[in-house]
Amino acid sequence: MEQAMKIEWVDGKREPQCAPDPAYPNGKDLDCSNGAAKTCTAQLTCPAPRCGHYVVECKRCGYRVAATTAGRPDDPRSIKMPCKLN
């Protein structure tokens, strides 16, 4: 089965400057769904290699989001998105 999500990490080419948030030692689960009834969740590599951002796109409905990374343990580990299909 073809992967439903296209995940791209864009390197910001710089190292983290601040300490990670100790409340999230295993990463953060981001919810960008705004309470949508139909959603998809993508798993992200956490921590990211360094500062940059993920671009996550659903290949089925075309919804796309970006999430910043800092190369720390408190980076996003997953992202939940709404589905644009009815």
N, C-alpha and C positions, 0 to 999 in steps of 0.2 A: 504494500500500500504506500502511495506517495505521501511524503510528509506534508501536513496541512499548513505548517508555518514556515516562513522564510525568516531566518534570524541572521542578522549581520551585526558584527561588532565593529565600530569605527574607532580607530585609535586616535586619541587626542594628543599622543606623543609627549605626555608629561606624567610625572609620578605624583602620588597623593601628597598633599601639603598639610592635612589635618589628621588627627587621630580618629579612628572609627567610633561610631556610636556604640557604647557597650551594651545597650539594650537590644542590639541585633547582632549577636556574635555569629549567627549562621545565615545572615542575609535577610532581606525584606521581601515579602510577597506584595507586589503592587496590584491594586485593583483599579483599572481604568474603565470598568464596565458601566459605571454610573447607574447601577441597579438593573441593568438590562436582563430580560428573562432568558435570552439565549446568549451564551458566552463561550469563549475558548480560552485555555490557559497554556502558555508556553513556558517551558523550563529554560532558565538561563544559566550560564556558567558563572559561578560565584565563588570567590571574587573574580572580577574581570582582571585582565593582565595589568591594567593601570587606568588612568583617567581616559574617558572617552564616552561613547554611548552605544546602546543597542538600538537597532531599527528592527522591529518585529512586524511582519506583514502576514495576514491570513491569505493563503493562496485561493481559498474558496470564495470569500466575500470581498477581499481587497482592503479591509480595514487595516490601517497602519498606525503604529505608535513608536515613539522614541523614548528611551529611558537612559538617563545619565549614569555613569559609573565613575568610581574613584580608585579602583584597584584595592579595595579594602573589604574586610569581612562583612560590612554592613551594606554592600552593593545589593541590587535586586537579584533575587534567585528565581523568581517567577513573575509573570505578568498576565493578568486576566483582562480580556478585551471583549467588548460587545460584538455581536454578529450583525452585519448589515443585511443578511438574507432574511426574507420574511418566513 
